[in-house]
Amino acid sequence: MNLFENVGKFSRFLVLVFSKPEKSKTLFSQIIREIDKLGINSIGIVVIISLFMGAVITLQTAYNMLNPLLPDYLVGYTTRESMILEFSSTIVGLILAGKVGSNIASEIGSMRVTEQIDALEIMGINSANHLVLPKIIAAIFINPFLYILSVFVGIMGGLIAGSLTGTVILTDYIEGVQYGFIPYYISYSLIKTAVFAFIITAIPSFYGYYVKGGALEVGKASTKAVVNSSILILLANVILTQILLK
């Protein structure tokens, strides 16, 4: 029953969030701020994670290709496919769920327990729309760019790791990166990234918005938000893969 209650409450919450904003100019300025806060500030961690993921995929693939019949360009091919299809969308999404999700839940939760949200509602402002909609729009807009950056950095990380360790020849790696490229895989992963962006922002906002109590409850809400966002990302990943790659 608690599950159905939360689903119903979340549905009502989304109705409030996606209602017509009162001032479009204010919404646009808020979206720009959220793009900086949620997207630009996440570039560093995305680059670091993608660089090392690409390097590890390349090294593990190279060290496990013991069959001499397998061509060396498969190392670059495997790294590209892994980054495009899964790592740069799902794994980076899970990392952002921890970084961005906990930040959103604690921010909105703190506003709830300090009665700032109540003050907005007393002034006749739709607090859910005012606080949450800019975050959702900003994340859906900026996260695909983070995905593209992650793919590029991951492939470059594999290139650097392979060249420095001597596990793969540069020309073979580049040939593998170019071999059998399917553009639809980019579209598939961009769709996943947009869905994950919605989950990363909507779920933590929901938990923060309805938190009750004090600082301890805000911390618990942040933990719940990160855990449930991660579970929903993995569930959405399975469903979207079945639908889009069938």
C-alpha positions as CSV (number, residue, x, y, z in Angstrom):
1,M,0.0,0.0,0.0
2,N,2.9,2.3,0.7
3,L,4.1,1.8,-2.8
4,F,0.8,2.8,-4.3
5,E,0.6,5.8,-2.0
6,N,4.0,7.0,-3.2
7,V,3.1,6.4,-6.9
8,G,-0.1,8.4,-6.4
9,K,1.7,11.2,-4.5
10,F,4.4,11.3,-7.2
11,S,1.8,11.6,-9.9
12,R,0.2,14.5,-8.2
13,F,3.6,16.0,-7.7
14,L,4.4,15.8,-11.4
15,V,1.0,17.5,-12.2
16,L,2.1,20.4,-10.0
17,V,5.6,20.5,-11.5
18,F,4.5,20.5,-15.2
19,S,1.7,23.1,-14.7
20,K,2.1,26.4,-16.7
21,P,4.9,28.6,-15.1
22,E,3.8,32.0,-14.0
23,K,6.7,34.0,-15.5
24,S,8.6,32.6,-18.6
25,K,11.5,35.0,-18.1
26,T,12.0,33.8,-14.5
27,L,11.9,30.2,-15.7
28,F,14.5,30.8,-18.4
29,S,16.9,32.4,-15.9
30,Q,16.4,29.6,-13.5
31,I,17.1,27.0,-16.2
32,I,20.4,28.7,-17.1
33,R,21.4,28.6,-13.4
34,E,20.5,24.9,-13.1
35,I,22.4,24.0,-16.3
36,D,25.5,25.5,-14.6
37,K,24.8,23.8,-11.3
38,L,23.7,20.4,-12.5
39,G,25.7,20.1,-15.8
40,I,28.7,22.3,-16.0
41,N,29.7,21.5,-12.4
42,S,29.5,17.8,-13.3
43,I,32.0,17.9,-16.2
44,G,35.0,17.2,-14.0
45,I,33.7,14.0,-12.5
46,V,32.3,12.8,-15.9
47,V,35.7,13.4,-17.6
48,I,37.6,11.6,-14.8
49,I,35.3,8.6,-14.7
50,S,35.1,8.3,-18.5
51,L,38.9,8.6,-19.0
52,F,39.6,5.7,-16.6
53,M,36.6,3.6,-17.8
54,G,37.9,3.8,-21.4
55,A,41.4,2.9,-20.3
56,V,40.3,-0.1,-18.2
57,I,38.0,-1.4,-21.0
58,T,40.9,-1.2,-23.5
59,L,43.4,-2.9,-21.2
60,Q,41.1,-5.7,-20.1
61,T,40.0,-6.4,-23.7
62,A,43.7,-6.4,-24.9
63,Y,44.9,-8.7,-22.1
64,N,42.1,-11.2,-22.6
65,M,42.4,-11.5,-26.4
66,L,44.6,-14.6,-26.2
67,N,43.3,-16.1,-29.5
68,P,45.6,-15.2,-32.3
69,L,42.7,-15.4,-34.8
70,L,41.1,-12.4,-33.3
71,P,42.1,-9.2,-35.0
72,D,43.8,-6.4,-32.9
73,Y,41.3,-3.8,-34.0
74,L,38.7,-5.5,-31.8
75,V,40.2,-3.7,-28.9
76,G,39.2,-0.3,-30.2
77,Y,35.8,-1.6,-31.4
78,T,35.0,-3.0,-28.0
79,T,35.9,0.2,-26.2
80,R,33.8,2.3,-28.6
81,E,30.8,0.0,-28.4
82,S,31.0,-0.3,-24.6
83,M,31.2,3.5,-24.1
84,I,28.5,4.3,-26.6
85,L,26.0,1.6,-25.5
86,E,26.3,1.4,-21.8
87,F,29.1,3.1,-19.8
88,S,28.6,6.7,-20.9
89,S,24.8,6.6,-20.5
90,T,24.1,4.2,-17.6
91,I,27.2,4.2,-15.5
92,V,27.6,8.0,-15.7
93,G,23.9,8.3,-15.0
94,L,24.3,6.3,-11.8
95,I,27.2,8.5,-10.8
96,L,25.2,11.6,-11.4
97,A,22.3,10.1,-9.5
98,G,24.6,10.1,-6.5
99,K,26.2,13.5,-7.0
100,V,23.2,15.5,-8.4
101,G,20.4,13.6,-6.8
102,S,21.7,13.9,-3.2
103,N,22.3,17.6,-3.8
104,I,18.7,18.2,-5.1
105,A,17.1,16.2,-2.3
106,S,19.0,18.0,0.4
107,E,18.5,21.4,-1.2
108,I,14.7,21.1,-1.5
109,G,14.4,19.2,1.8
110,S,16.2,21.9,3.6
111,M,13.9,24.5,2.1
112,R,10.9,22.4,3.3
113,V,12.1,22.0,6.9
114,T,13.0,25.7,7.2
115,E,9.5,26.6,5.8
116,Q,10.8,28.4,2.7
117,I,8.5,26.3,0.5
118,D,5.6,27.2,2.8
119,A,6.5,30.9,2.4
120,L,6.4,30.5,-1.4
121,E,3.0,28.9,-1.3
122,I,1.7,31.7,1.0
123,M,2.8,34.2,-1.7
124,G,0.7,32.3,-4.2
125,I,3.6,30.7,-6.0
126,N,3.5,27.1,-7.3
127,S,6.5,25.9,-5.3
128,A,6.9,22.6,-7.1
129,N,6.8,24.2,-10.5
130,H,9.1,27.1,-9.4
131,L,11.8,24.8,-7.8
132,V,11.6,21.5,-9.7
133,L,10.7,22.3,-13.4
134,P,13.9,24.3,-14.1
135,K,16.0,21.4,-12.7
136,I,14.3,18.8,-14.9
137,I,14.5,20.9,-18.1
138,A,18.2,21.8,-17.4
139,A,19.2,18.1,-16.8
140,I,17.3,16.8,-19.9
141,F,19.1,19.6,-22.0
142,I,22.6,19.3,-20.6
143,N,23.0,15.6,-19.9
144,P,23.1,14.5,-23.6
145,F,26.1,16.8,-24.0
146,L,27.7,15.1,-21.0
147,Y,27.1,11.8,-22.6
148,I,28.8,12.9,-25.9
149,L,31.7,14.2,-23.9
150,S,31.9,11.0,-21.9
151,V,32.1,8.9,-25.1
152,F,34.8,11.0,-26.6
153,V,36.9,11.1,-23.4
154,G,36.5,7.3,-22.9
155,I,37.7,6.5,-26.4
156,M,40.6,8.9,-25.9
157,G,41.4,7.3,-22.5
158,G,41.5,3.9,-24.2
159,L,43.8,5.3,-26.9
160,I,46.2,6.8,-24.3
161,A,46.2,3.6,-22.2
162,G,46.8,1.3,-25.1
163,S,49.6,3.5,-26.5
164,L,51.4,4.0,-23.2
165,T,51.3,0.3,-22.2
166,G,51.9,-1.0,-25.7
167,T,49.0,-3.4,-25.6
168,V,47.5,-2.2,-28.9
169,I,49.0,-0.4,-31.9
170,L,47.6,3.1,-32.5
171,T,46.5,2.4,-36.1
172,D,44.7,-0.9,-35.0
173,Y,42.9,1.0,-32.3
174,I,41.7,3.8,-34.6
175,E,40.6,1.2,-37.2
176,G,38.6,-0.6,-34.5
177,V,37.0,2.7,-33.4
178,Q,35.9,3.3,-37.0
179,Y,34.9,-0.3,-37.8
180,G,31.2,-1.1,-38.1
181,F,29.8,2.1,-36.6
182,I,26.0,2.2,-36.3
183,P,24.7,5.7,-35.9
184,Y,21.4,4.5,-34.4
185,Y,23.3,3.5,-31.2
186,I,24.0,7.1,-30.5
187,S,20.3,8.0,-30.8
188,Y,19.4,5.0,-28.6
189,S,21.8,6.1,-25.9
190,L,20.8,9.8,-26.1
191,I,17.2,8.7,-25.5
192,K,18.3,6.7,-22.5
193,T,20.3,9.7,-21.2
194,A,17.3,12.0,-21.4
195,V,15.1,9.5,-19.5
196,F,17.8,9.1,-16.9
197,A,18.1,12.9,-16.6
198,F,14.4,13.0,-15.7
199,I,14.8,10.3,-13.1
200,I,17.9,11.9,-11.6
201,T,16.1,15.2,-11.0
202,A,12.4,14.2,-10.5
203,I,12.9,11.5,-7.9
204,P,15.2,13.4,-5.5
205,S,13.0,16.5,-5.9
206,F,10.0,14.4,-4.8
207,Y,11.7,13.1,-1.7
208,G,13.0,16.5,-0.8
209,Y,9.7,18.2,-1.4
210,Y,7.7,15.9,0.9
211,V,10.3,15.5,3.7
212,K,9.1,16.1,7.3
213,G,11.2,16.7,10.4
214,G,14.6,18.2,10.6
215,A,18.2,17.7,9.4
216,L,18.2,14.0,10.2
217,E,15.1,13.4,8.0
218,V,16.7,15.5,5.2
219,G,19.7,13.1,5.2
220,K,17.5,10.1,5.1
221,A,15.5,11.5,2.3
222,S,18.7,12.2,0.3
223,T,19.8,8.5,0.8
224,K,16.4,7.2,-0.3
225,A,16.4,9.5,-3.3
226,V,19.8,8.2,-4.5
227,V,19.0,4.6,-3.9
228,N,15.6,4.7,-5.6
229,S,16.9,6.8,-8.5
230,S,19.6,4.3,-9.1
231,I,17.1,1.4,-9.1
232,L,14.8,3.2,-11.5
233,I,17.7,4.0,-13.8
234,L,18.7,0.3,-14.0
235,L,15.0,-0.7,-14.5
236,A,14.5,2.0,-17.2
237,N,17.8,0.8,-18.9
238,V,16.4,-2.7,-19.2
239,I,13.0,-1.5,-20.5
240,L,14.4,1.0,-23.0
241,T,17.0,-1.5,-24.3
242,Q,14.2,-4.1,-24.9
243,I,12.1,-1.5,-26.7
244,L,14.7,0.4,-28.7
245,L,17.1,-2.4,-29.7
246,K,14.5,-5.1,-30.3
